[in-house]
């Protein structure tokens, strides 16, 4: 491995445990941590449960960008708690309304060559700067903040060569939609996507952010770009040129897998409901009437993405039947749009300007009307994620969104040349942007005396029992492929305020799939001590929200049986003591149904010794069938699972360290006495 690609360089530089062989577990040193409020409340509670004194990472930042609507006290109480916890544990705090975590972190804290974990699945956006940035469950983030390595299976590295020149009316969103068209939502599982080649000069750092951000929709571990001249220009525009270092692949290096995108061949693309992987040319669906267009989100966060929409709608009015919504990504973006007149053009064309934050992307407002099409520059369109049960959300570029807002129907932006005699507007990047750091709060030097502010909606985490030796439990749910975390525990203004209240948020578990689940789970917990659920491939794709594991665990979930798992979800299950079993023969999926009773024996012993785990299924009619399952956990994960999860594991480690410290101090005192 003398000649390395960028991903290999980043991992090699930070490798603490394991070897760089695809599929083998590695432990890497983490330099930075990113928290957002929808998951960060739980992370901070986990830090409290762990007994952490102060963050051990170089930088950790708590962003408040999801739960911004303050319709009652809950979100406001969370904000007060997060500020107090950040000061207590030595974490930067980005105040409500400052902006979406990913672009703000890129502007203010991201550095080439660094590693980062984040409690948000779109954390890989920072790969645009030449970082190894991985989205993961909050417990993994808490452990990294506490100074522990981050463990992940060594991924394959897919090198995607970019050649050619970007055509007019096509932008970075079409690059990642092309990747999703080719590989769908499972194609990146177990892989890092690394982009290289002469076409990179066509992509600004924020263009790369668009692509890296939605690499999460491919299921990829992360996305990596080199740190080159475009990276330097970006950091210079943010007043941080001194943070730039070059990081490029060695000439002649190799990749485990390879592909190529000829930029000249790209056309405007769009993802149809209800999956980011359901990608077709805009031409294929043009003419469909729409009711909403939403611009913004972490997937198209740059000043250019808003400016180009303003330039397209300049001097025109958007259609009266279209709600034209703008989610500015940060206060800094708003200031720059005011300076370059982009803000004025959007407002004059009829834009509804919203608060800086995730907003409509996470279903926090801006829900579309029923039975209407909503075009969004956002990363996800899972069922009812928008807040409307029968939503029809399409994902597209800012150019396609702007063209459609003008015509009232899905429109290929290339048609604007004839419709409005318009030339494609190209953004001129300034050497220096207006910088706004007023809403970033640095942690105090010592926060040990800071008291955590817990309102009535904030509940400390309950103790999680270790894995049982045996159980006889019902199958409460049988699902298919690609079940998303939005379906396991939905987002939206009704649910998100309960992220710090486990008893309440658990009531929404699997409600998108089956609104009777909560009551049935409570009954199963009382009568049998728990339950199991069944799925096919790619279980729990999408968001990193660990509530999709923790809430079912609270309701007694002992195991999931699936053909395969999304990476983050699989780790989250282990972190909270839920056994992730896998079918050895997928045909066995047809042998088990909702309502069956499952008997599992010798669990702890079989898990520990990596034995196949026999599942005995008893049907309601008394018929019994048997099949074997397996798990693919590492030795470290087995120990974590047996103890009931990472919190129990970390508390045990902390206790052992304290005992060791007491013994050491005792010896020192005795030695002192002897000297005297």
Long-range contacts (C-beta under 8 A, 24 or more apart in sequence): 2-250, 3-250, 3-251, 3-252, 3-253, 3-254, 4-249, 4-250, 4-253, 5-157, 5-159, 5-194, 5-196, 5-249, 5-250, 5-253, 5-254, 5-255, 6-130, 6-194, 6-196, 6-224, 6-225, 6-226, 6-247, 6-248, 6-249, 7-132, 7-155, 7-157, 7-192, 7-194, 7-224, 8-157, 8-253, 9-247, 9-249, 10-113, 10-115, 10-130, 10-131, 10-132, 10-224, 10-247, 11-132, 11-154, 13-113, 14-115, 14-132, 16-149, 17-149, 17-151, 18-154, 19-154, 20-154, 21-154, 22-153, 22-154, 22-155, 22-156, 22-190, 22-256, 23-153, 23-154, 23-190, 24-153, 24-154, 25-151, 25-152, 25-153, 25-154, 25-634, 25-636, 25-637, 26-151, 26-152, 26-153, 26-154, 27-149, 27-150, 27-151, 28-115, 28-132, 28-149, 28-150, 28-152, 29-115, 29-149, 30-57, 30-115, 30-116, 30-117, 30-144, 30-149, 30-150, 31-57, 31-58, 31-59, 31-111, 31-114, 31-115, 31-116, 32-57, 32-58, 32-59, 32-60, 32-61, 32-109, 32-110, 32-111, 32-114, 32-115, 32-116, 32-131, 33-57, 33-59, 33-60, 33-61, 33-91, 33-116, 33-117, 33-118, 33-141, 33-144, 33-145, 34-60, 34-61, 34-63, 34-101, 34-102, 34-105, 34-116, 34-117, 34-118, 34-119, 34-120, 34-123, 34-126, 34-133, 34-141, 35-60, 35-61, 35-62, 35-63, 35-91, 35-101, 35-118, 35-119, 35-138, 35-141, 36-62, 36-63, 36-64, 36-65, 36-66, 36-101, 36-118, 36-119, 36-120, 36-358, 37-62, 37-63, 37-64, 37-65, 37-66, 37-67, 37-78, 37-79, 37-82, 37-499, 38-66, 38-67, 38-362, 38-491, 38-496, 38-499, 38-545, 39-119, 39-120, 39-138, 39-499, 39-544, 39-545, 39-546, 39-547, 40-82, 40-119, 40-138, 41-78, 41-81, 41-82, 41-458, 41-499, 41-500, 42-119, 42-138, 42-461, 42-499, 42-500, 42-546, 42-547, 42-550, 43-119, 43-138, 43-139, 43-141, 43-142, 43-145, 44-81, 44-82, 44-85, 44-86, 44-89, 45-458, 45-460, 45-461, 45-500, 46-138, 46-139, 46-142, 46-461, 46-647, 47-85, 47-89, 47-142, 47-145, 47-146, 48-85, 48-452, 48-460, 49-460, 49-461, 49-647, 49-651, 50-142, 50-146, 50-647, 50-650, 50-651, 50-654, 51-651, 51-654, 52-89, 52-142, 52-145, 52-146, 53-89, 53-448, 54-89, 54-90, 54-447, 54-448, 55-89, 55-90, 55-91, 55-145, 55-146, 55-443, 56-145, 56-146, 56-147, 57-144, 57-145, 57-147, 58-114, 59-92, 59-109, 60-89, 60-90, 60-91, 60-92, 60-145, 61-91, 61-92, 61-93, 61-94, 61-101, 61-105, 61-109, 62-86, 62-91, 62-92, 62-93, 62-94, 63-94, 63-98, 63-99, 63-100, 63-101, 63-104, 63-105, 64-93, 64-94, 64-95, 64-96, 64-97, 64-98, 64-357, 65-94, 65-96, 65-98, 65-99, 65-100, 65-101, 65-356, 65-357, 65-358, 66-357, 66-358, 66-362, 66-364, 66-496, 67-364, 67-496, 67-497, 67-499, 68-96, 68-97, 68-355, 68-357, 68-358, 68-359, 68-364, 69-364, 69-365, 69-493, 71-493, 72-497, 73-455, 73-456, 73-457, 74-455, 74-457, 74-497, 74-498, 74-501, 75-496, 75-497, 76-455, 77-453, 77-454, 77-455, 77-456, 77-457, 77-458, 78-455, 78-457, 78-458, 78-497, 78-499, 78-500, 80-453, 80-455, 81-452, 81-453, 81-454, 81-455, 81-458, 81-500, 83-441, 83-453, 84-450, 84-451, 84-452, 84-453, 85-452, 86-441, 86-443, 87-443, 87-444, 87-447, 87-450, 88-447, 88-448, 88-450, 88-451, 88-452, 89-145, 89-443, 89-447, 90-443, 90-444, 90-447, 91-145, 91-443, 92-440, 92-441, 92-442, 92-443, 93-440, 93-441, 93-443, 94-439, 94-440, 94-441, 95-439, 95-440, 95-441, 96-357, 97-331, 97-355, 97-356, 97-357, 97-439, 98-330, 98-331, 98-356, 98-439, 98-440, 99-328, 99-329, 99-330, 99-331, 99-332, 99-333, 99-356, 99-357, 100-297, 100-298, 100-301, 100-329, 100-330, 100-356, 100-357, 100-358, 101-298, 102-126, 102-209, 102-213, 102-298, 102-301, 103-206, 103-209, 103-298, 103-301, 103-302, 103-329, 103-330, 103-333, 104-329, 104-330, 104-332, 106-205, 106-206, 106-209, 107-238, 107-330, 107-332, 108-238, 108-240, 108-437, 108-440, 111-243, 111-245, 112-227, 112-231, 112-243, 112-244, 112-245, 112-246, 112-247, 113-227, 113-245, 113-247, 115-150, 117-141, 117-144, 117-150, 118-544, 119-544, 119-546, 120-543, 120-544, 121-216, 121-542, 121-543, 121-544, 121-568, 122-213, 122-214, 122-216, 122-298, 122-299, 122-379, 123-222, 123-544, 124-212, 124-213, 124-215, 124-216, 124-220, 124-221, 124-222, 124-223, 125-209, 125-212, 125-213, 125-298, 126-212, 127-208, 127-212, 127-215, 127-222, 127-223, 127-224, 127-225, 128-205, 128-206, 128-208, 128-209, 128-211, 128-212, 128-223, 128-225, 129-205, 129-225, 129-227, 129-231, 129-234, 129-235, 130-224, 130-225, 130-226, 130-227, 130-228, 130-231, 130-247, 131-224, 132-222, 132-224, 133-212, 133-222, 134-221, 134-222, 135-216, 135-222, 135-544, 135-568, 136-544, 136-568, 136-571, 137-544, 137-546, 137-549, 137-568, 137-571, 137-572, 137-575, 138-544, 138-546, 139-546, 139-572, 139-575, 139-576, 139-645, 139-646, 139-647, 140-571, 140-575, 140-646, 142-646, 143-646, 143-650, 146-650, 148-650, 151-634, 151-636, 151-637, 152-221, 152-567, 152-571, 153-190, 153-567, 155-190, 155-191, 155-192, 155-220, 155-221, 156-190, 156-191, 156-192, 156-256, 156-257, 157-191, 157-192, 157-194, 157-255, 157-256, 157-257, 158-188, 158-191, 158-192, 158-193, 158-194, 158-255, 158-256, 158-257, 158-258, 158-259, 159-194, 159-195, 159-196, 159-255, 159-257, 159-258, 159-259, 160-193, 160-194, 160-195, 160-196, 160-258, 160-259, 160-260, 160-261, 161-195, 161-196, 161-197, 161-199, 161-258, 161-259, 161-260, 161-261, 162-195, 162-196, 162-197, 162-198, 162-199, 162-200, 162-202, 162-203, 162-260, 162-261, 162-263, 163-197, 163-198, 163-199, 163-260, 163-261, 163-262, 163-263, 164-199, 164-262, 164-263, 164-264, 164-265, 165-199, 165-202, 165-263, 165-264, 166-199, 166-202, 166-263, 166-266, 167-263, 167-264, 167-266, 167-267, 168-414, 168-423, 168-424, 169-268, 169-399, 169-412, 169-413, 169-414, 169-416, 169-424, 170-263, 170-266, 170-267, 170-268, 170-397, 170-399, 171-207, 171-210, 171-305, 171-308, 171-397, 171-398, 171-399, 172-203, 172-207, 172-208, 172-210, 172-211, 172-397, 173-210, 173-214, 173-299, 173-300, 173-377, 173-396, 173-397, 173-398, 174-266, 174-267, 174-268, 174-269, 174-397, 175-203, 175-210, 175-211, 175-261, 175-263, 175-266, 176-210, 176-211, 176-213, 176-214, 176-215, 176-217, 177-269, 177-270, 177-271, 177-279, 177-395, 177-396, 177-397, 178-261, 178-266, 178-269, 178-279, 179-211, 179-215, 179-218, 179-261, 180-214, 180-217, 180-218, 180-271, 180-276, 180-277, 180-279, 181-269, 181-277, 181-279, 181-280, 182-259, 183-218, 183-277, 184-218, 184-275, 184-277, 185-217, 185-218, 185-219, 185-275, 185-276, 185-277, 185-482, 185-538, 185-541, 186-219, 186-482, 186-537, 186-538, 186-541, 187-218, 187-219, 188-215, 188-218, 188-219, 188-220, 188-221, 189-219, 189-220, 189-538, 189-564, 189-566, 189-567, 190-221, 190-567, 191-220, 191-221, 191-256, 191-257, 192-220, 192-221, 192-222, 192-223, 192-224, 193-218, 193-220, 193-222, 193-223, 193-224, 194-223, 194-224, 194-225, 194-249, 194-255, 195-223, 195-224, 195-225, 196-226, 196-249, 197-260, 199-261, 199-263, 200-225, 200-226, 200-228, 200-230, 201-230, 202-263, 203-230, 204-230, 204-233, 204-234, 204-302, 204-304, 204-429, 205-230, 205-231, 205-233, 205-234, 205-235, 206-234, 206-301, 206-302, 206-303, 206-304, 206-305, 207-302, 207-304, 209-301, 209-302, 210-299, 210-300, 210-301, 210-302, 210-305, 213-298, 213-299, 213-301, 213-379, 214-276, 214-299, 214-379, 216-379, 217-276, 217-277, 217-379, 217-380, 219-538, 219-541, 219-566, 219-567, 221-567, 233-429, 236-431, 236-432, 237-429, 237-430, 237-431, 237-432, 237-433, 238-433, 238-435, 239-432, 239-435, 268-396, 268-397, 268-399, 268-400, 268-412, 268-413, 268-414, 269-396, 269-397, 270-375, 270-394, 270-395, 270-396, 270-400, 270-410, 271-381, 271-394, 271-395, 271-396, 272-394, 273-381, 273-383, 273-391, 273-392, 273-393, 273-394, 274-381, 274-382, 274-383, 274-393, 275-381, 275-382, 275-482, 276-379, 276-380, 276-381, 276-395, 282-396, 282-400, 282-410, 282-411, 282-412, 282-413, 283-412, 285-394, 285-410, 286-409, 286-410, 286-411, 286-412, 287-409, 287-410, 288-373, 288-409, 288-410, 289-321, 289-373, 289-408, 289-409, 290-322, 290-372, 290-373, 290-374, 290-375, 290-404, 290-408, 290-409, 290-410, 291-321, 291-322, 291-323, 291-368, 291-369, 291-372, 291-373, 291-374, 292-322, 292-323, 292-324, 292-325, 292-366, 292-368, 292-369, 292-372, 292-373, 292-374, 292-375, 292-376, 293-318, 293-322, 293-323, 293-324, 293-325, 293-374, 293-375, 293-376, 293-401, 293-402, 293-404, 293-405, 294-325, 294-326, 294-327, 294-360, 294-366, 294-374, 294-375, 294-376, 294-377, 294-378, 294-401, 295-325, 295-326, 295-327, 295-346, 295-351, 295-377, 295-398, 295-401, 295-402, 296-326, 296-327, 296-328, 296-329, 296-359, 296-361, 296-377, 296-378, 297-327, 297-329, 297-358, 297-360, 297-361, 297-376, 297-377, 297-378, 297-379, 298-329, 298-358, 298-361, 298-379, 299-361, 299-377, 299-378, 299-379, 299-395, 300-377, 300-378, 300-397, 300-398, 301-329, 301-330, 301-333, 302-329, 302-333, 303-333, 303-336, 303-337, 303-340, 303-342, 303-427, 303-433, 304-427, 304-429, 305-377, 305-398, 306-333, 306-337, 306-342, 306-346, 306-398, 307-337, 307-340, 307-342, 307-427, 308-398, 308-399, 308-402, 308-425, 308-427, 309-346, 309-398, 309-399, 309-401, 309-402, 310-337, 310-341, 310-342, 310-343, 310-344, 310-345, 310-346, 310-349, 311-342, 311-345, 311-425, 312-399, 312-402, 312-403, 312-406, 312-413, 312-416, 312-422, 312-425, 313-345, 313-346, 313-349, 313-402, 313-405, 313-406, 314-345, 314-348, 314-349, 315-345, 315-348, 316-349, 316-406, 316-420, 317-349, 317-350, 318-349, 318-350, 318-351, 318-405, 318-406, 319-405, 319-406, 319-407, 319-408, 321-408, 322-404, 322-405, 322-408, 323-352, 323-366, 323-368, 323-369, 324-349, 324-350, 324-351, 324-352, 324-405, 325-351, 325-352, 325-354, 325-360, 325-366, 326-351, 326-352, 326-353, 326-354, 327-354, 327-356, 327-357, 327-358, 327-359, 327-360, 327-361, 327-366, 328-353, 328-354, 328-355, 328-356, 329-356, 330-356, 330-436, 331-356, 331-436, 331-438, 331-439, 332-433, 332-434, 332-435, 332-436, 335-434, 335-436, 336-433, 336-434, 339-434, 349-405, 360-386, 360-387, 362-491, 362-492, 362-496, 363-387, 363-490, 363-491, 363-492, 363-493, 363-496, 364-491, 364-492, 364-493, 364-496, 365-493, 367-391, 368-392, 368-393, 373-410, 375-400, 375-401, 375-404, 375-405, 375-410, 376-401, 377-401, 380-486, 380-542, 380-543, 382-484, 382-486, 382-487, 382-542, 383-486, 383-487, 383-512, 384-486, 384-490, 384-492, 384-512, 385-486, 385-490, 385-491, 385-492, 387-492, 387-493, 457-497, 457-498, 457-500, 457-501, 457-504, 458-500, 458-501, 459-500, 459-501, 459-502, 459-503, 461-502, 461-647, 462-502, 462-554, 464-553, 464-576, 464-577, 464-644, 464-645, 464-647, 464-648, 465-577, 465-644, 466-577, 466-642, 466-643, 466-644, 466-648, 467-558, 467-577, 467-579, 467-603, 467-604, 467-607, 467-641, 467-642, 467-644, 468-529, 468-558, 468-603, 468-604, 469-601, 469-602, 469-603, 469-604, 469-605, 470-599, 470-600, 470-601, 470-602, 470-603, 471-528, 471-529, 471-530, 471-558, 471-598, 471-599, 471-600, 471-603, 472-528, 472-597, 472-598, 472-599, 472-600, 473-524, 473-528, 473-529, 473-530, 473-531, 473-532, 473-556, 473-558, 473-597, 473-598, 473-600, 474-524, 474-528, 474-531, 474-532, 474-595, 474-596, 474-597, 474-598, 475-531, 475-532, 475-533, 475-534, 475-592, 475-593, 475-594, 475-595, 475-596, 475-597, 475-598, 475-617, 476-517, 476-520, 476-521, 476-524, 476-531, 476-532, 476-533, 476-594, 477-510, 477-513, 477-514, 477-517, 477-533, 477-534, 477-594, 478-533, 478-534, 478-535, 478-592, 478-593, 478-594, 479-513, 479-533, 479-534, 479-535, 479-536, 479-539, 480-535, 480-536, 481-535, 481-536, 481-537, 481-538, 482-537, 482-538, 482-541, 483-513, 483-535, 483-538, 483-539, 483-540, 483-541, 484-540, 484-541, 484-542, 484-543, 485-540, 485-541, 485-542, 485-543, 485-544, 485-545, 485-548, 485-569, 486-512, 486-542, 486-543, 487-512, 487-513, 488-512, 488-513, 488-540, 488-548, 488-552, 489-545, 489-547, 489-548, 489-551, 491-543, 499-547, 502-547, 502-550, 502-551, 502-554, 503-554, 505-547, 505-551, 506-551, 506-552, 506-554, 506-555, 508-551, 509-551, 509-552, 509-555, 510-552, 518-555, 521-552, 521-555, 521-556, 521-557, 522-555, 524-556, 525-555, 525-556, 529-556, 529-558, 530-556, 530-557, 530-558, 531-555, 531-556, 531-557, 531-558, 532-557, 532-558, 532-559, 532-560, 532-561, 532-598, 533-557, 533-560, 533-561, 534-560, 534-561, 534-562, 534-589, 534-592, 534-594, 535-560, 535-561, 535-562, 535-563, 536-562, 536-563, 536-586, 536-589, 537-562, 537-563, 537-564, 538-564, 538-565, 538-566, 539-564, 539-565, 539-566, 539-569, 540-565, 540-566, 540-568, 540-569, 540-570, 540-572, 541-566, 541-569, 542-566, 544-568, 544-572, 546-572, 546-575, 546-576, 548-572, 549-573, 549-575, 549-576, 549-578, 550-576, 552-578, 553-577, 553-578, 558-600, 559-600, 561-592, 561-615, 561-629, 563-589, 574-633, 574-637, 574-640, 574-641, 574-645, 575-640, 575-645, 575-646, 576-645, 577-641, 577-643, 577-644, 577-645, 577-648, 579-603, 579-607, 579-631, 579-641, 580-631, 580-633, 581-613, 581-615, 581-629, 581-630, 581-631, 582-629, 582-630, 582-631, 582-632, 583-627, 583-629, 584-612, 584-627, 584-628, 584-629, 584-630, 585-627, 588-627, 588-629, 591-617, 591-625, 591-627, 592-617, 592-625, 593-619, 595-620, 596-620, 604-642, 607-631, 607-633, 607-638, 607-641, 607-642, 608-638, 608-642, 610-638
